[in-house]
């Protein structure tokens, strides 16, 4: 099964799993660079600042910015942040409120979970950006591939069609350092202008922005990430049972091994 979830989705799954998620759409009524209109909030005055909430913008104006809430007025649906935004949040802005962990806490935990599967869960990779050049038999491999198992020559230059009949015999290509494909000139005839379809595997990279995509099983990532959240906050917010359950549920690591015939890219 192929999974595909952004960092935003994983963070919201994770923060929801530990009871630390309120989210909604902002508006413009009374908003300015230090006041955000949040009509989806309903607690009494000062609730969100007295309970140490922070607001993280995950879409729209001010995306990627996290601010601490210093005041909340239910009558106007406006909360005040500790420092000014570059521009006022508006109806394009969607925010998450957290009062246990920060966005940075969640991102670090998710990335530690990803790194723990680095050599156990491989992702299918296909690249068609390599174009054959006359009398050239060495080509730089895609940076996101760690193993290669099949290479196909394009049927006709520029038509984007790759047929099994044009699979290059594995005996006619090899992998050399640094990260290069070497075609055997004795047995393979280069057709200049044709593309190569390079099929292989790669590892999941860490997620650096809200739009970064993770192809690993999200249910396991969420449970494993809980075990990487700051232990002091786990204990102070009485999440010990959530932590213990996550430890148990993440014991069985998902695996997706590369095809036996694949070859390791030489760095």
C-alpha positions in Angstrom: 0.0 0.0 0.0 1.3 3.5 -0.9 0.8 6.2 1.8 1.0 9.9 1.2 0.5 12.5 3.9 1.9 16.0 4.4 3.6 17.1 7.5 0.5 19.1 8.3 -1.7 16.0 8.3 0.7 14.0 10.4 1.1 16.8 12.9 -2.6 17.1 13.3 -3.0 13.3 13.7 -0.3 13.4 16.3 -1.5 16.4 18.3 -5.0 15.0 18.2 -3.8 11.7 19.5 -2.4 13.4 22.6 -5.4 15.7 23.1 -3.5 18.9 22.1 -5.4 20.1 19.0 -7.9 22.9 18.3 -8.1 24.1 14.7 -10.1 26.4 12.5 -10.3 29.2 10.0 -9.6 32.8 10.9 -11.4 35.9 9.6 -10.9 39.6 9.2 -13.3 41.3 11.7 -11.2 43.4 14.0 -8.0 41.6 13.0 -4.6 43.3 12.7 -1.0 42.2 13.1 -1.3 41.5 16.8 -5.0 40.5 17.0 -6.4 37.4 15.2 -10.1 36.9 14.7 -11.0 33.3 15.6 -14.8 32.7 15.6 -14.4 29.0 16.1 -13.1 29.5 19.7 -15.7 29.6 22.5 -13.9 29.4 25.9 -14.3 32.4 28.4 -12.1 35.4 28.4 -8.4 34.8 29.0 -8.8 31.0 28.8 -6.3 30.5 26.0 -3.6 32.8 27.4 -4.1 31.5 31.0 -3.7 27.9 29.7 -0.5 28.8 27.7 -1.8 28.2 24.2 0.2 29.0 21.1 -1.3 29.5 17.6 0.4 27.9 14.6 -0.7 29.0 11.1 -0.7 25.9 8.8 -2.3 27.5 5.7 -2.8 30.9 4.1 -1.4 34.2 5.3 1.4 33.8 7.8 1.8 30.0 7.1 4.5 28.4 9.1 4.4 31.0 11.9 3.8 30.1 15.6 2.9 32.8 18.2 2.1 32.6 21.9 -1.4 33.8 22.8 -1.2 36.6 25.5 -4.9 37.6 25.6 -8.4 36.3 24.6 -11.7 38.2 24.3 -14.7 36.0 23.7 -16.9 39.0 23.0 -14.9 40.0 19.9 -13.4 36.5 19.1 -10.0 38.2 19.1 -6.8 36.7 20.6 -3.7 38.7 21.0 -0.2 37.3 20.2 3.1 38.1 21.9 4.6 39.8 18.8 3.3 41.2 15.5 2.8 39.1 12.4 4.2 40.5 9.1 0.5 40.9 8.0 -2.8 40.3 9.7 -4.2 36.8 9.6 -7.2 36.7 7.3 -9.8 34.3 5.9 -7.1 32.4 4.1 -5.4 31.6 7.4 -6.0 28.3 9.1 -4.5 27.8 12.5 -3.8 25.1 15.1 -3.8 25.8 18.8 -1.6 23.8 21.1 -0.9 24.1 24.8 1.2 21.1 25.5 3.7 20.7 22.7 5.0 23.2 20.1 5.0 22.8 16.4 8.8 22.2 16.7 8.2 19.4 19.2 5.9 17.7 16.8 8.1 18.1 13.8 11.2 16.8 15.6 9.3 13.8 16.9 7.9 12.9 13.5 11.3 13.2 11.9 12.9 11.0 14.5 10.3 8.4 13.8 11.1 8.6 10.0 14.8 8.3 10.7 14.2 5.2 12.8 12.9 3.4 9.7 15.7 4.6 7.4 17.0 1.1 6.4 13.8 -0.8 6.9 11.1 0.8 4.8 12.0 1.6 1.1 9.8 3.7 -1.2 9.4 3.1 -4.9 11.1 5.6 -7.1 10.9 6.2 -10.8 12.9 8.8 -12.7 12.6 9.7 -16.4 14.8 12.8 -16.4 18.0 11.2 -17.8 18.4 11.8 -21.5 20.9 9.8 -23.5 23.8 11.7 -25.2 25.8 10.4 -28.2 28.9 8.5 -27.2 28.2 9.0 -23.5 28.0 5.9 -21.2 28.0 7.4 -17.7 25.1 9.3 -16.2 24.5 10.8 -12.8 21.7 9.1 -10.9 18.7 10.8 -9.2 19.7 12.1 -5.8 16.7 10.4 -4.1 17.5 6.9 -5.2 19.5 4.5 -3.1 18.9 1.3 -5.1 18.2 0.6 -8.8 16.6 -2.5 -10.2 15.4 -1.8 -13.8 16.2 0.6 -16.6 14.2 1.0 -19.8 15.1 3.0 -22.9 12.4 5.3 -24.3 10.6 3.9 -27.4 10.9 7.0 -29.5 12.7 10.2 -28.4 10.2 12.5 -26.7 7.2 10.2 -26.8 7.4 9.2 -23.1 6.7 5.6 -23.8 8.7 2.8 -22.2 8.0 -0.8 -23.1 9.2 -4.0 -21.5 10.8 -4.9 -24.8 13.2 -2.1 -24.3 14.4 -3.1 -20.8 18.2 -2.9 -20.7 19.7 -6.2 -19.9 21.0 -6.0 -16.3 24.3 -7.4 -17.5 24.8 -4.3 -19.7 24.7 -1.7 -16.9 26.4 -1.1 -13.6 26.6 1.4 -10.7 29.8 3.2 -10.0 31.0 6.0 -7.7 30.0 8.8 -7.3 26.3 8.0 -7.8 26.6 7.1 -11.5 25.1 4.7 -14.0 27.6 3.1 -16.3 26.3 1.6 -19.6 28.4 -1.1 -21.2 29.5 0.2 -24.6 30.3 -3.2 -25.8 26.7 -4.4 -25.7 24.5 -1.3 -25.4 24.0 1.2 -28.2 23.2 4.7 -27.1 20.3 6.4 -29.0 20.9 10.1 -28.5 17.8 12.0 -27.4 16.0 9.1 -25.9 15.2 9.2 -22.1 15.8 6.4 -19.7 13.2 5.2 -17.2 15.2 4.4 -14.1 13.2 2.3 -11.5 14.4 1.8 -8.0 13.9 2.6 -4.3 14.7 5.4 -1.9 14.4 6.2 1.7 11.9 8.6 3.2 13.5 12.0 3.8 12.8 14.1 6.8 10.0 16.7 6.6 11.1 20.3 6.5 7.9 22.2 5.6 4.1 21.7 6.0 3.8 20.6 2.4 6.6 17.9 2.7 5.1 14.5 2.0 5.7 11.3 4.0 5.1 7.9 2.3 5.4 5.8 5.5 2.3 4.3 7.3 0.8 7.2 9.2 -0.7 5.1 12.1 2.8 3.8 13.0 4.4 7.2 12.5 1.9 8.8 14.9 2.4 6.2 17.6 6.2 6.2 17.3 6.3 10.0 17.4 4.5 10.0 20.7 7.5 8.2 22.2 9.8 10.9 20.9 7.8 13.9 22.4 9.5 15.7 25.3 9.2 13.4 28.3 9.0 16.3 30.8 5.8 17.5 29.0 4.5 13.9 28.8 4.7 13.6 32.6 3.6 17.1 33.6 0.4 16.7 31.5 -0.3 13.2 32.7 0.1 11.5 29.4 2.0 8.5 30.8 -0.6 6.0 29.8 -0.8 7.5 26.3 3.0 7.1 26.1 3.0 3.5 27.3 0.3 2.6 24.8 2.3 4.2 22.0 5.4 2.2 23.1 3.4 -1.0 22.7 1.8 -0.1 19.5 5.0 1.0 17.8 7.0 -2.1 18.7 6.2 -3.8 15.4 8.0 -1.7 12.9 6.6 -1.7 9.3 9.1 -3.0 6.7 9.2 -2.7 3.0 12.4 -4.2 1.6 13.9 -3.5 -1.8 13.5 -6.0 -4.6 16.1 -8.8 -4.4 17.6 -7.9 -7.8 18.1 -4.3 -6.9 21.6 -2.8 -6.7 22.9 -0.3 -4.2 23.8 3.1 -5.5 27.5 3.7 -4.9 28.2 7.0 -3.2 
